[in-house]
Amino acid sequence: MLSSYFPIAVLFIFALILGGVFVGLSAWIGRRPYNKVRLEPYECGLEPADSPRKRFSVKFFMVAMVFLLFDVEVTLLFPWATLFKQFIASGLGVFIFIEGLLFIAVLVIGWLYVVRKGALKWE
């Protein structure tokens, strides 16, 4: 019973050893930042204008989340649009068209909800 797990155990141990060797070699061979200039962030050769710990407005994250949500939904429309001609040929054209319209209606309802909640207003 345990002999069937032996190759998995050997692979796991080998992966741990190999990972440890690579981390050790990187620490041993790699460059170390000795001076203050190397520890500063690079901004096109200029000195940093502000602290990198500056807080961003929550609006940036709201816009990013709304963009990701609608971007993923729009990418789901591409396979539907490319296969629509095949569905028409197989006799499922009306059903698939109504299904696509329902999906777009859900998108529009979601967009209206976001607009009504003011997630896209920048004040």
Phi and psi restraints in degrees (range 20) as a CNS / XPLOR table:
assign (resid 1 and name C) (resid 2 and name N)
       (resid 2 and name CA) (resid 2 and name C) 1.0 -72.9 20.0 2
assign (resid 2 and name N) (resid 2 and name CA)
       (resid 2 and name C) (resid 3 and name N) 1.0 -20.1 20.0 2
assign (resid 2 and name C) (resid 3 and name N)
       (resid 3 and name CA) (resid 3 and name C) 1.0 -67.5 20.0 2
assign (resid 3 and name N) (resid 3 and name CA)
       (resid 3 and name C) (resid 4 and name N) 1.0 -23.2 20.0 2
assign (resid 3 and name C) (resid 4 and name N)
       (resid 4 and name CA) (resid 4 and name C) 1.0 -73.7 20.0 2
assign (resid 4 and name N) (resid 4 and name CA)
       (resid 4 and name C) (resid 5 and name N) 1.0 -21.6 20.0 2
assign (resid 4 and name C) (resid 5 and name N)
       (resid 5 and name CA) (resid 5 and name C) 1.0 -90.6 20.0 2
assign (resid 5 and name N) (resid 5 and name CA)
       (resid 5 and name C) (resid 6 and name N) 1.0 -7.1 20.0 2
assign (resid 5 and name C) (resid 6 and name N)
       (resid 6 and name CA) (resid 6 and name C) 1.0 -59.6 20.0 2
assign (resid 6 and name N) (resid 6 and name CA)
       (resid 6 and name C) (resid 7 and name N) 1.0 -46.3 20.0 2
assign (resid 6 and name C) (resid 7 and name N)
       (resid 7 and name CA) (resid 7 and name C) 1.0 -61.5 20.0 2
assign (resid 7 and name N) (resid 7 and name CA)
       (resid 7 and name C) (resid 8 and name N) 1.0 -35.0 20.0 2
assign (resid 7 and name C) (resid 8 and name N)
       (resid 8 and name CA) (resid 8 and name C) 1.0 -67.8 20.0 2
assign (resid 8 and name N) (resid 8 and name CA)
       (resid 8 and name C) (resid 9 and name N) 1.0 -40.6 20.0 2
assign (resid 8 and name C) (resid 9 and name N)
       (resid 9 and name CA) (resid 9 and name C) 1.0 -64.6 20.0 2
assign (resid 9 and name N) (resid 9 and name CA)
       (resid 9 and name C) (resid 10 and name N) 1.0 -41.7 20.0 2
assign (resid 9 and name C) (resid 10 and name N)
       (resid 10 and name CA) (resid 10 and name C) 1.0 -63.4 20.0 2
assign (resid 10 and name N) (resid 10 and name CA)
       (resid 10 and name C) (resid 11 and name N) 1.0 -43.4 20.0 2
assign (resid 10 and name C) (resid 11 and name N)
       (resid 11 and name CA) (resid 11 and name C) 1.0 -62.6 20.0 2
assign (resid 11 and name N) (resid 11 and name CA)
       (resid 11 and name C) (resid 12 and name N) 1.0 -42.6 20.0 2
assign (resid 11 and name C) (resid 12 and name N)
       (resid 12 and name CA) (resid 12 and name C) 1.0 -63.2 20.0 2
assign (resid 12 and name N) (resid 12 and name CA)
       (resid 12 and name C) (resid 13 and name N) 1.0 -45.6 20.0 2
assign (resid 12 and name C) (resid 13 and name N)
       (resid 13 and name CA) (resid 13 and name C) 1.0 -64.7 20.0 2
assign (resid 13 and name N) (resid 13 and name CA)
       (resid 13 and name C) (resid 14 and name N) 1.0 -42.4 20.0 2
assign (resid 13 and name C) (resid 14 and name N)
       (resid 14 and name CA) (resid 14 and name C) 1.0 -62.1 20.0 2
assign (resid 14 and name N) (resid 14 and name CA)
       (resid 14 and name C) (resid 15 and name N) 1.0 -40.5 20.0 2
assign (resid 14 and name C) (resid 15 and name N)
       (resid 15 and name CA) (resid 15 and name C) 1.0 -65.4 20.0 2
assign (resid 15 and name N) (resid 15 and name CA)
       (resid 15 and name C) (resid 16 and name N) 1.0 -40.9 20.0 2
assign (resid 15 and name C) (resid 16 and name N)
       (resid 16 and name CA) (resid 16 and name C) 1.0 -63.5 20.0 2
assign (resid 16 and name N) (resid 16 and name CA)
       (resid 16 and name C) (resid 17 and name N) 1.0 -44.1 20.0 2
assign (resid 16 and name C) (resid 17 and name N)
       (resid 17 and name CA) (resid 17 and name C) 1.0 -64.7 20.0 2
assign (resid 17 and name N) (resid 17 and name CA)
       (resid 17 and name C) (resid 18 and name N) 1.0 -46.3 20.0 2
assign (resid 17 and name C) (resid 18 and name N)
       (resid 18 and name CA) (resid 18 and name C) 1.0 -64.0 20.0 2
assign (resid 18 and name N) (resid 18 and name CA)
       (resid 18 and name C) (resid 19 and name N) 1.0 -41.1 20.0 2
assign (resid 18 and name C) (resid 19 and name N)
       (resid 19 and name CA) (resid 19 and name C) 1.0 -62.5 20.0 2
assign (resid 19 and name N) (resid 19 and name CA)
       (resid 19 and name C) (resid 20 and name N) 1.0 -42.6 20.0 2
assign (resid 19 and name C) (resid 20 and name N)
       (resid 20 and name CA) (resid 20 and name C) 1.0 -63.4 20.0 2
assign (resid 20 and name N) (resid 20 and name CA)
       (resid 20 and name C) (resid 21 and name N) 1.0 -39.1 20.0 2
assign (resid 20 and name C) (resid 21 and name N)
       (resid 21 and name CA) (resid 21 and name C) 1.0 -63.8 20.0 2
assign (resid 21 and name N) (resid 21 and name CA)
       (resid 21 and name C) (resid 22 and name N) 1.0 -43.9 20.0 2
assign (resid 21 and name C) (resid 22 and name N)
       (resid 22 and name CA) (resid 22 and name C) 1.0 -65.6 20.0 2
assign (resid 22 and name N) (resid 22 and name CA)
       (resid 22 and name C) (resid 23 and name N) 1.0 -40.9 20.0 2
assign (resid 22 and name C) (resid 23 and name N)
       (resid 23 and name CA) (resid 23 and name C) 1.0 -65.7 20.0 2
assign (resid 23 and name N) (resid 23 and name CA)
       (resid 23 and name C) (resid 24 and name N) 1.0 -41.9 20.0 2
assign (resid 23 and name C) (resid 24 and name N)
       (resid 24 and name CA) (resid 24 and name C) 1.0 -64.1 20.0 2
assign (resid 24 and name N) (resid 24 and name CA)
       (resid 24 and name C) (resid 25 and name N) 1.0 -43.0 20.0 2
assign (resid 24 and name C) (resid 25 and name N)
       (resid 25 and name CA) (resid 25 and name C) 1.0 -63.9 20.0 2
assign (resid 25 and name N) (resid 25 and name CA)
       (resid 25 and name C) (resid 26 and name N) 1.0 -40.0 20.0 2
assign (resid 25 and name C) (resid 26 and name N)
       (resid 26 and name CA) (resid 26 and name C) 1.0 -63.4 20.0 2
assign (resid 26 and name N) (resid 26 and name CA)
       (resid 26 and name C) (resid 27 and name N) 1.0 -42.0 20.0 2
assign (resid 26 and name C) (resid 27 and name N)
       (resid 27 and name CA) (resid 27 and name C) 1.0 -69.5 20.0 2
assign (resid 27 and name N) (resid 27 and name CA)
       (resid 27 and name C) (resid 28 and name N) 1.0 -32.8 20.0 2
assign (resid 27 and name C) (resid 28 and name N)
       (resid 28 and name CA) (resid 28 and name C) 1.0 -80.1 20.0 2
assign (resid 28 and name N) (resid 28 and name CA)
       (resid 28 and name C) (resid 29 and name N) 1.0 -41.8 20.0 2
assign (resid 28 and name C) (resid 29 and name N)
       (resid 29 and name CA) (resid 29 and name C) 1.0 -91.2 20.0 2
assign (resid 29 and name N) (resid 29 and name CA)
       (resid 29 and name C) (resid 30 and name N) 1.0 -31.7 20.0 2
assign (resid 29 and name C) (resid 30 and name N)
       (resid 30 and name CA) (resid 30 and name C) 1.0 -62.6 20.0 2
assign (resid 30 and name N) (resid 30 and name CA)
       (resid 30 and name C) (resid 31 and name N) 1.0 158.3 20.0 2
assign (resid 30 and name C) (resid 31 and name N)
       (resid 31 and name CA) (resid 31 and name C) 1.0 -74.4 20.0 2
assign (resid 31 and name N) (resid 31 and name CA)
       (resid 31 and name C) (resid 32 and name N) 1.0 150.2 20.0 2
assign (resid 31 and name C) (resid 32 and name N)
       (resid 32 and name CA) (resid 32 and name C) 1.0 -116.7 20.0 2
assign (resid 32 and name N) (resid 32 and name CA)
       (resid 32 and name C) (resid 33 and name N) 1.0 136.4 20.0 2
assign (resid 32 and name C) (resid 33 and name N)
       (resid 33 and name CA) (resid 33 and name C) 1.0 -74.9 20.0 2
assign (resid 33 and name N) (resid 33 and name CA)
       (resid 33 and name C) (resid 34 and name N) 1.0 111.8 20.0 2
assign (resid 33 and name C) (resid 34 and name N)
       (resid 34 and name CA) (resid 34 and name C) 1.0 -95.2 20.0 2
assign (resid 34 and name N) (resid 34 and name CA)
       (resid 34 and name C) (resid 35 and name N) 1.0 -29.0 20.0 2
assign (resid 34 and name C) (resid 35 and name N)
       (resid 35 and name CA) (resid 35 and name C) 1.0 -113.8 20.0 2
assign (resid 35 and name N) (resid 35 and name CA)
       (resid 35 and name C) (resid 36 and name N) 1.0 170.3 20.0 2
assign (resid 35 and name C) (resid 36 and name N)
       (resid 36 and name CA) (resid 36 and name C) 1.0 -68.3 20.0 2
assign (resid 36 and name N) (resid 36 and name CA)
       (resid 36 and name C) (resid 37 and name N) 1.0 -31.4 20.0 2
assign (resid 36 and name C) (resid 37 and name N)
       (resid 37 and name CA) (resid 37 and name C) 1.0 -65.2 20.0 2
assign (resid 37 and name N) (resid 37 and name CA)
       (resid 37 and name C) (resid 38 and name N) 1.0 -37.9 20.0 2
assign (resid 37 and name C) (resid 38 and name N)
       (resid 38 and name CA) (resid 38 and name C) 1.0 -69.8 20.0 2
assign (resid 38 and name N) (resid 38 and name CA)
       (resid 38 and name C) (resid 39 and name N) 1.0 -23.1 20.0 2
assign (resid 38 and name C) (resid 39 and name N)
       (resid 39 and name CA) (resid 39 and name C) 1.0 -84.8 20.0 2
assign (resid 39 and name N) (resid 39 and name CA)
       (resid 39 and name C) (resid 40 and name N) 1.0 -11.4 20.0 2
assign (resid 39 and name C) (resid 40 and name N)
       (resid 40 and name CA) (resid 40 and name C) 1.0 -82.9 20.0 2
assign (resid 40 and name N) (resid 40 and name CA)
       (resid 40 and name C) (resid 41 and name N) 1.0 148.0 20.0 2
assign (resid 40 and name C) (resid 41 and name N)
       (resid 41 and name CA) (resid 41 and name C) 1.0 -70.0 20.0 2
assign (resid 41 and name N) (resid 41 and name CA)
       (resid 41 and name C) (resid 42 and name N) 1.0 147.0 20.0 2
assign (resid 41 and name C) (resid 42 and name N)
       (resid 42 and name CA) (resid 42 and name C) 1.0 -89.2 20.0 2
assign (resid 42 and name N) (resid 42 and name CA)
       (resid 42 and name C) (resid 43 and name N) 1.0 123.6 20.0 2
assign (resid 42 and name C) (resid 43 and name N)
       (resid 43 and name CA) (resid 43 and name C) 1.0 -126.9 20.0 2
assign (resid 43 and name N) (resid 43 and name CA)
       (resid 43 and name C) (resid 44 and name N) 1.0 71.9 20.0 2
assign (resid 43 and name C) (resid 44 and name N)
       (resid 44 and name CA) (resid 44 and name C) 1.0 57.8 20.0 2
assign (resid 44 and name N) (resid 44 and name CA)
       (resid 44 and name C) (resid 45 and name N) 1.0 32.4 20.0 2
assign (resid 44 and name C) (resid 45 and name N)
       (resid 45 and name CA) (resid 45 and name C) 1.0 83.8 20.0 2
assign (resid 45 and name N) (resid 45 and name CA)
       (resid 45 and name C) (resid 46 and name N) 1.0 -3.0 20.0 2
assign (resid 45 and name C) (resid 46 and name N)
       (resid 46 and name CA) (resid 46 and name C) 1.0 -98.5 20.0 2
assign (resid 46 and name N) (resid 46 and name CA)
       (resid 46 and name C) (resid 47 and name N) 1.0 160.2 20.0 2
assign (resid 46 and name C) (resid 47 and name N)
       (resid 47 and name CA) (resid 47 and name C) 1.0 -71.6 20.0 2
assign (resid 47 and name N) (resid 47 and name CA)
       (resid 47 and name C) (resid 48 and name N) 1.0 146.5 20.0 2
assign (resid 47 and name C) (resid 48 and name N)
       (resid 48 and name CA) (resid 48 and name C) 1.0 -57.7 20.0 2
assign (resid 48 and name N) (resid 48 and name CA)
       (resid 48 and name C) (resid 49 and name N) 1.0 134.3 20.0 2
assign (resid 48 and name C) (resid 49 and name N)
       (resid 49 and name CA) (resid 49 and name C) 1.0 -80.4 20.0 2
assign (resid 49 and name N) (resid 49 and name CA)
       (resid 49 and name C) (resid 50 and name N) 1.0 -29.5 20.0 2
assign (resid 49 and name C) (resid 50 and name N)
       (resid 50 and name CA) (resid 50 and name C) 1.0 -148.1 20.0 2
assign (resid 50 and name N) (resid 50 and name CA)
       (resid 50 and name C) (resid 51 and name N) 1.0 173.0 20.0 2
assign (resid 50 and name C) (resid 51 and name N)
       (resid 51 and name CA) (resid 51 and name C) 1.0 -71.7 20.0 2
assign (resid 51 and name N) (resid 51 and name CA)
       (resid 51 and name C) (resid 52 and name N) 1.0 139.2 20.0 2
assign (resid 51 and name C) (resid 52 and name N)
       (resid 52 and name CA) (resid 52 and name C) 1.0 -72.2 20.0 2
assign (resid 52 and name N) (resid 52 and name CA)
       (resid 52 and name C) (resid 53 and name N) 1.0 -8.9 20.0 2
assign (resid 52 and name C) (resid 53 and name N)
       (resid 53 and name CA) (resid 53 and name C) 1.0 -91.4 20.0 2
assign (resid 53 and name N) (resid 53 and name CA)
       (resid 53 and name C) (resid 54 and name N) 1.0 12.7 20.0 2
assign (resid 53 and name C) (resid 54 and name N)
       (resid 54 and name CA) (resid 54 and name C) 1.0 -66.1 20.0 2
assign (resid 54 and name N) (resid 54 and name CA)
       (resid 54 and name C) (resid 55 and name N) 1.0 138.9 20.0 2
assign (resid 54 and name C) (resid 55 and name N)
       (resid 55 and name CA) (resid 55 and name C) 1.0 -80.6 20.0 2
assign (resid 55 and name N) (resid 55 and name CA)
       (resid 55 and name C) (resid 56 and name N) 1.0 143.4 20.0 2
assign (resid 55 and name C) (resid 56 and name N)
       (resid 56 and name CA) (resid 56 and name C) 1.0 -98.3 20.0 2
assign (resid 56 and name N) (resid 56 and name CA)
       (resid 56 and name C) (resid 57 and name N) 1.0 154.1 20.0 2
assign (resid 56 and name C) (resid 57 and name N)
       (resid 57 and name CA) (resid 57 and name C) 1.0 -70.4 20.0 2
assign (resid 57 and name N) (resid 57 and name CA)
       (resid 57 and name C) (resid 58 and name N) 1.0 148.6 20.0 2
assign (resid 57 and name C) (resid 58 and name N)
       (resid 58 and name CA) (resid 58 and name C) 1.0 -64.7 20.0 2
assign (resid 58 and name N) (resid 58 and name CA)
       (resid 58 and name C) (resid 59 and name N) 1.0 -22.9 20.0 2
assign (resid 58 and name C) (resid 59 and name N)
       (resid 59 and name CA) (resid 59 and name C) 1.0 -60.1 20.0 2
assign (resid 59 and name N) (resid 59 and name CA)
       (resid 59 and name C) (resid 60 and name N) 1.0 -34.9 20.0 2
assign (resid 59 and name C) (resid 60 and name N)
       (resid 60 and name CA) (resid 60 and name C) 1.0 -59.4 20.0 2
assign (resid 60 and name N) (resid 60 and name CA)
       (resid 60 and name C) (resid 61 and name N) 1.0 -44.4 20.0 2
assign (resid 60 and name C) (resid 61 and name N)
       (resid 61 and name CA) (resid 61 and name C) 1.0 -71.2 20.0 2
assign (resid 61 and name N) (resid 61 and name CA)
       (resid 61 and name C) (resid 62 and name N) 1.0 -35.1 20.0 2
assign (resid 61 and name C) (resid 62 and name N)
       (resid 62 and name CA) (resid 62 and name C) 1.0 -63.8 20.0 2
assign (resid 62 and name N) (resid 62 and name CA)
       (resid 62 and name C) (resid 63 and name N) 1.0 -45.6 20.0 2
assign (resid 62 and name C) (resid 63 and name N)
       (resid 63 and name CA) (resid 63 and name C) 1.0 -63.8 20.0 2
assign (resid 63 and name N) (resid 63 and name CA)
       (resid 63 and name C) (resid 64 and name N) 1.0 -40.5 20.0 2
assign (resid 63 and name C) (resid 64 and name N)
       (resid 64 and name CA) (resid 64 and name C) 1.0 -64.1 20.0 2
assign (resid 64 and name N) (resid 64 and name CA)
       (resid 64 and name C) (resid 65 and name N) 1.0 -42.5 20.0 2
assign (resid 64 and name C) (resid 65 and name N)
       (resid 65 and name CA) (resid 65 and name C) 1.0 -66.9 20.0 2
assign (resid 65 and name N) (resid 65 and name CA)
       (resid 65 and name C) (resid 66 and name N) 1.0 -41.2 20.0 2
assign (resid 65 and name C) (resid 66 and name N)
       (resid 66 and name CA) (resid 66 and name C) 1.0 -64.6 20.0 2
assign (resid 66 and name N) (resid 66 and name CA)
       (resid 66 and name C) (resid 67 and name N) 1.0 -41.4 20.0 2
assign (resid 66 and name C) (resid 67 and name N)
       (resid 67 and name CA) (resid 67 and name C) 1.0 -61.2 20.0 2
assign (resid 67 and name N) (resid 67 and name CA)
       (resid 67 and name C) (resid 68 and name N) 1.0 -46.4 20.0 2
assign (resid 67 and name C) (resid 68 and name N)
       (resid 68 and name CA) (resid 68 and name C) 1.0 -62.6 20.0 2
assign (resid 68 and name N) (resid 68 and name CA)
       (resid 68 and name C) (resid 69 and name N) 1.0 -41.3 20.0 2
assign (resid 68 and name C) (resid 69 and name N)
       (resid 69 and name CA) (resid 69 and name C) 1.0 -60.6 20.0 2
assign (resid 69 and name N) (resid 69 and name CA)
       (resid 69 and name C) (resid 70 and name N) 1.0 -50.5 20.0 2
assign (resid 69 and name C) (resid 70 and name N)
       (resid 70 and name CA) (resid 70 and name C) 1.0 -74.5 20.0 2
assign (resid 70 and name N) (resid 70 and name CA)
       (resid 70 and name C) (resid 71 and name N) 1.0 -28.4 20.0 2
assign (resid 70 and name C) (resid 71 and name N)
       (resid 71 and name CA) (resid 71 and name C) 1.0 -66.0 20.0 2
assign (resid 71 and name N) (resid 71 and name CA)
       (resid 71 and name C) (resid 72 and name N) 1.0 -43.4 20.0 2
assign (resid 71 and name C) (resid 72 and name N)
       (resid 72 and name CA) (resid 72 and name C) 1.0 -65.0 20.0 2
assign (resid 72 and name N) (resid 72 and name CA)
       (resid 72 and name C) (resid 73 and name N) 1.0 -40.1 20.0 2
assign (resid 72 and name C) (resid 73 and name N)
       (resid 73 and name CA) (resid 73 and name C) 1.0 -67.6 20.0 2
assign (resid 73 and name N) (resid 73 and name CA)
       (resid 73 and name C) (resid 74 and name N) 1.0 -36.0 20.0 2
assign (resid 73 and name C) (resid 74 and name N)
       (resid 74 and name CA) (resid 74 and name C) 1.0 -69.6 20.0 2
assign (resid 74 and name N) (resid 74 and name CA)
       (resid 74 and name C) (resid 75 and name N) 1.0 -36.2 20.0 2
assign (resid 74 and name C) (resid 75 and name N)
       (resid 75 and name CA) (resid 75 and name C) 1.0 -67.5 20.0 2
assign (resid 75 and name N) (resid 75 and name CA)
       (resid 75 and name C) (resid 76 and name N) 1.0 -23.5 20.0 2
assign (resid 75 and name C) (resid 76 and name N)
       (resid 76 and name CA) (resid 76 and name C) 1.0 -74.7 20.0 2
assign (resid 76 and name N) (resid 76 and name CA)
       (resid 76 and name C) (resid 77 and name N) 1.0 -16.6 20.0 2
assign (resid 76 and name C) (resid 77 and name N)
       (resid 77 and name CA) (resid 77 and name C) 1.0 -78.7 20.0 2
assign (resid 77 and name N) (resid 77 and name CA)
       (resid 77 and name C) (resid 78 and name N) 1.0 -24.5 20.0 2
assign (resid 77 and name C) (resid 78 and name N)
       (resid 78 and name CA) (resid 78 and name C) 1.0 -62.4 20.0 2
assign (resid 78 and name N) (resid 78 and name CA)
       (resid 78 and name C) (resid 79 and name N) 1.0 -48.0 20.0 2
assign (resid 78 and name C) (resid 79 and name N)
       (resid 79 and name CA) (resid 79 and name C) 1.0 -61.9 20.0 2
assign (resid 79 and name N) (resid 79 and name CA)
       (resid 79 and name C) (resid 80 and name N) 1.0 -37.0 20.0 2
assign (resid 79 and name C) (resid 80 and name N)
       (resid 80 and name CA) (resid 80 and name C) 1.0 -60.7 20.0 2
assign (resid 80 and name N) (resid 80 and name CA)
       (resid 80 and name C) (resid 81 and name N) 1.0 -44.3 20.0 2
assign (resid 80 and name C) (resid 81 and name N)
       (resid 81 and name CA) (resid 81 and name C) 1.0 -69.9 20.0 2
assign (resid 81 and name N) (resid 81 and name CA)
       (resid 81 and name C) (resid 82 and name N) 1.0 -36.8 20.0 2
assign (resid 81 and name C) (resid 82 and name N)
       (resid 82 and name CA) (resid 82 and name C) 1.0 -74.4 20.0 2
assign (resid 82 and name N) (resid 82 and name CA)
       (resid 82 and name C) (resid 83 and name N) 1.0 -30.3 20.0 2
assign (resid 82 and name C) (resid 83 and name N)
       (resid 83 and name CA) (resid 83 and name C) 1.0 -93.3 20.0 2
assign (resid 83 and name N) (resid 83 and name CA)
       (resid 83 and name C) (resid 84 and name N) 1.0 0.2 20.0 2
assign (resid 83 and name C) (resid 84 and name N)
       (resid 84 and name CA) (resid 84 and name C) 1.0 -62.2 20.0 2
assign (resid 84 and name N) (resid 84 and name CA)
       (resid 84 and name C) (resid 85 and name N) 1.0 -38.6 20.0 2
assign (resid 84 and name C) (resid 85 and name N)
       (resid 85 and name CA) (resid 85 and name C) 1.0 -64.1 20.0 2
assign (resid 85 and name N) (resid 85 and name CA)
       (resid 85 and name C) (resid 86 and name N) 1.0 -36.8 20.0 2
assign (resid 85 and name C) (resid 86 and name N)
       (resid 86 and name CA) (resid 86 and name C) 1.0 -68.4 20.0 2
assign (resid 86 and name N) (resid 86 and name CA)
       (resid 86 and name C) (resid 87 and name N) 1.0 -36.4 20.0 2
assign (resid 86 and name C) (resid 87 and name N)
       (resid 87 and name CA) (resid 87 and name C) 1.0 -68.2 20.0 2
assign (resid 87 and name N) (resid 87 and name CA)
       (resid 87 and name C) (resid 88 and name N) 1.0 -34.2 20.0 2
assign (resid 87 and name C) (resid 88 and name N)
       (resid 88 and name CA) (resid 88 and name C) 1.0 -64.1 20.0 2
assign (resid 88 and name N) (resid 88 and name CA)
       (resid 88 and name C) (resid 89 and name N) 1.0 -42.3 20.0 2
assign (resid 88 and name C) (resid 89 and name N)
       (resid 89 and name CA) (resid 89 and name C) 1.0 -65.1 20.0 2
assign (resid 89 and name N) (resid 89 and name CA)
       (resid 89 and name C) (resid 90 and name N) 1.0 -31.2 20.0 2
assign (resid 89 and name C) (resid 90 and name N)
       (resid 90 and name CA) (resid 90 and name C) 1.0 -88.0 20.0 2
assign (resid 90 and name N) (resid 90 and name CA)
       (resid 90 and name C) (resid 91 and name N) 1.0 -1.0 20.0 2
assign (resid 90 and name C) (resid 91 and name N)
       (resid 91 and name CA) (resid 91 and name C) 1.0 91.9 20.0 2
assign (resid 91 and name N) (resid 91 and name CA)
       (resid 91 and name C) (resid 92 and name N) 1.0 6.0 20.0 2
assign (resid 91 and name C) (resid 92 and name N)
       (resid 92 and name CA) (resid 92 and name C) 1.0 -103.1 20.0 2
assign (resid 92 and name N) (resid 92 and name CA)
       (resid 92 and name C) (resid 93 and name N) 1.0 16.1 20.0 2
assign (resid 92 and name C) (resid 93 and name N)
       (resid 93 and name CA) (resid 93 and name C) 1.0 -59.5 20.0 2
assign (resid 93 and name N) (resid 93 and name CA)
       (resid 93 and name C) (resid 94 and name N) 1.0 -45.4 20.0 2
assign (resid 93 and name C) (resid 94 and name N)
       (resid 94 and name CA) (resid 94 and name C) 1.0 -66.7 20.0 2
assign (resid 94 and name N) (resid 94 and name CA)
       (resid 94 and name C) (resid 95 and name N) 1.0 -43.4 20.0 2
assign (resid 94 and name C) (resid 95 and name N)
       (resid 95 and name CA) (resid 95 and name C) 1.0 -62.2 20.0 2
assign (resid 95 and name N) (resid 95 and name CA)
       (resid 95 and name C) (resid 96 and name N) 1.0 -46.0 20.0 2
assign (resid 95 and name C) (resid 96 and name N)
       (resid 96 and name CA) (resid 96 and name C) 1.0 -67.8 20.0 2
assign (resid 96 and name N) (resid 96 and name CA)
       (resid 96 and name C) (resid 97 and name N) 1.0 -36.0 20.0 2
assign (resid 96 and name C) (resid 97 and name N)
       (resid 97 and name CA) (resid 97 and name C) 1.0 -64.3 20.0 2
assign (resid 97 and name N) (resid 97 and name CA)
       (resid 97 and name C) (resid 98 and name N) 1.0 -44.1 20.0 2
assign (resid 97 and name C) (resid 98 and name N)
       (resid 98 and name CA) (resid 98 and name C) 1.0 -65.0 20.0 2
assign (resid 98 and name N) (resid 98 and name CA)
       (resid 98 and name C) (resid 99 and name N) 1.0 -38.8 20.0 2
assign (resid 98 and name C) (resid 99 and name N)
       (resid 99 and name CA) (resid 99 and name C) 1.0 -62.0 20.0 2
assign (resid 99 and name N) (resid 99 and name CA)
       (resid 99 and name C) (resid 100 and name N) 1.0 -41.7 20.0 2
assign (resid 99 and name C) (resid 100 and name N)
       (resid 100 and name CA) (resid 100 and name C) 1.0 -65.0 20.0 2
assign (resid 100 and name N) (resid 100 and name CA)
       (resid 100 and name C) (resid 101 and name N) 1.0 -39.9 20.0 2
assign (resid 100 and name C) (resid 101 and name N)
       (resid 101 and name CA) (resid 101 and name C) 1.0 -64.1 20.0 2
assign (resid 101 and name N) (resid 101 and name CA)
       (resid 101 and name C) (resid 102 and name N) 1.0 -38.3 20.0 2
assign (resid 101 and name C) (resid 102 and name N)
       (resid 102 and name CA) (resid 102 and name C) 1.0 -64.6 20.0 2
assign (resid 102 and name N) (resid 102 and name CA)
       (resid 102 and name C) (resid 103 and name N) 1.0 -39.8 20.0 2
assign (resid 102 and name C) (resid 103 and name N)
       (resid 103 and name CA) (resid 103 and name C) 1.0 -63.8 20.0 2
assign (resid 103 and name N) (resid 103 and name CA)
       (resid 103 and name C) (resid 104 and name N) 1.0 -43.8 20.0 2
assign (resid 103 and name C) (resid 104 and name N)
       (resid 104 and name CA) (resid 104 and name C) 1.0 -66.2 20.0 2
assign (resid 104 and name N) (resid 104 and name CA)
       (resid 104 and name C) (resid 105 and name N) 1.0 -35.6 20.0 2
assign (resid 104 and name C) (resid 105 and name N)
       (resid 105 and name CA) (resid 105 and name C) 1.0 -63.8 20.0 2
assign (resid 105 and name N) (resid 105 and name CA)
       (resid 105 and name C) (resid 106 and name N) 1.0 -39.6 20.0 2
assign (resid 105 and name C) (resid 106 and name N)
       (resid 106 and name CA) (resid 106 and name C) 1.0 -63.5 20.0 2
assign (resid 106 and name N) (resid 106 and name CA)
       (resid 106 and name C) (resid 107 and name N) 1.0 -39.2 20.0 2
assign (resid 106 and name C) (resid 107 and name N)
       (resid 107 and name CA) (resid 107 and name C) 1.0 -60.9 20.0 2
assign (resid 107 and name N) (resid 107 and name CA)
       (resid 107 and name C) (resid 108 and name N) 1.0 -46.0 20.0 2
assign (resid 107 and name C) (resid 108 and name N)
       (resid 108 and name CA) (resid 108 and name C) 1.0 -65.8 20.0 2
assign (resid 108 and name N) (resid 108 and name CA)
       (resid 108 and name C) (resid 109 and name N) 1.0 -41.1 20.0 2
assign (resid 108 and name C) (resid 109 and name N)
       (resid 109 and name CA) (resid 109 and name C) 1.0 -63.1 20.0 2
assign (resid 109 and name N) (resid 109 and name CA)
       (resid 109 and name C) (resid 110 and name N) 1.0 -41.4 20.0 2
assign (resid 109 and name C) (resid 110 and name N)
       (resid 110 and name CA) (resid 110 and name C) 1.0 -63.4 20.0 2
assign (resid 110 and name N) (resid 110 and name CA)
       (resid 110 and name C) (resid 111 and name N) 1.0 -40.7 20.0 2
assign (resid 110 and name C) (resid 111 and name N)
       (resid 111 and name CA) (resid 111 and name C) 1.0 -65.3 20.0 2
assign (resid 111 and name N) (resid 111 and name CA)
       (resid 111 and name C) (resid 112 and name N) 1.0 -42.7 20.0 2
assign (resid 111 and name C) (resid 112 and name N)
       (resid 112 and name CA) (resid 112 and name C) 1.0 -62.6 20.0 2
assign (resid 112 and name N) (resid 112 and name CA)
       (resid 112 and name C) (resid 113 and name N) 1.0 -37.9 20.0 2
assign (resid 112 and name C) (resid 113 and name N)
       (resid 113 and name CA) (resid 113 and name C) 1.0 -63.0 20.0 2
assign (resid 113 and name N) (resid 113 and name CA)
       (resid 113 and name C) (resid 114 and name N) 1.0 -43.7 20.0 2
assign (resid 113 and name C) (resid 114 and name N)
       (resid 114 and name CA) (resid 114 and name C) 1.0 -63.6 20.0 2
assign (resid 114 and name N) (resid 114 and name CA)
       (resid 114 and name C) (resid 115 and name N) 1.0 -41.4 20.0 2
assign (resid 114 and name C) (resid 115 and name N)
       (resid 115 and name CA) (resid 115 and name C) 1.0 -66.9 20.0 2
assign (resid 115 and name N) (resid 115 and name CA)
       (resid 115 and name C) (resid 116 and name N) 1.0 -42.8 20.0 2
assign (resid 115 and name C) (resid 116 and name N)
       (resid 116 and name CA) (resid 116 and name C) 1.0 -65.3 20.0 2
assign (resid 116 and name N) (resid 116 and name CA)
       (resid 116 and name C) (resid 117 and name N) 1.0 -35.2 20.0 2
assign (resid 116 and name C) (resid 117 and name N)
       (resid 117 and name CA) (resid 117 and name C) 1.0 -75.7 20.0 2
assign (resid 117 and name N) (resid 117 and name CA)
       (resid 117 and name C) (resid 118 and name N) 1.0 -12.5 20.0 2
assign (resid 117 and name C) (resid 118 and name N)
       (resid 118 and name CA) (resid 118 and name C) 1.0 80.0 20.0 2
assign (resid 118 and name N) (resid 118 and name CA)
       (resid 118 and name C) (resid 119 and name N) 1.0 23.8 20.0 2
assign (resid 118 and name C) (resid 119 and name N)
       (resid 119 and name CA) (resid 119 and name C) 1.0 -69.0 20.0 2
assign (resid 119 and name N) (resid 119 and name CA)
       (resid 119 and name C) (resid 120 and name N) 1.0 -21.7 20.0 2
assign (resid 119 and name C) (resid 120 and name N)
       (resid 120 and name CA) (resid 120 and name C) 1.0 -100.1 20.0 2
assign (resid 120 and name N) (resid 120 and name CA)
       (resid 120 and name C) (resid 121 and name N) 1.0 0.8 20.0 2
assign (resid 120 and name C) (resid 121 and name N)
       (resid 121 and name CA) (resid 121 and name C) 1.0 -81.9 20.0 2
assign (resid 121 and name N) (resid 121 and name CA)
       (resid 121 and name C) (resid 122 and name N) 1.0 135.9 20.0 2
assign (resid 121 and name C) (resid 122 and name N)
       (resid 122 and name CA) (resid 122 and name C) 1.0 -111.1 20.0 2
assign (resid 122 and name N) (resid 122 and name CA)
       (resid 122 and name C) (resid 123 and name N) 1.0 92.4 20.0 2
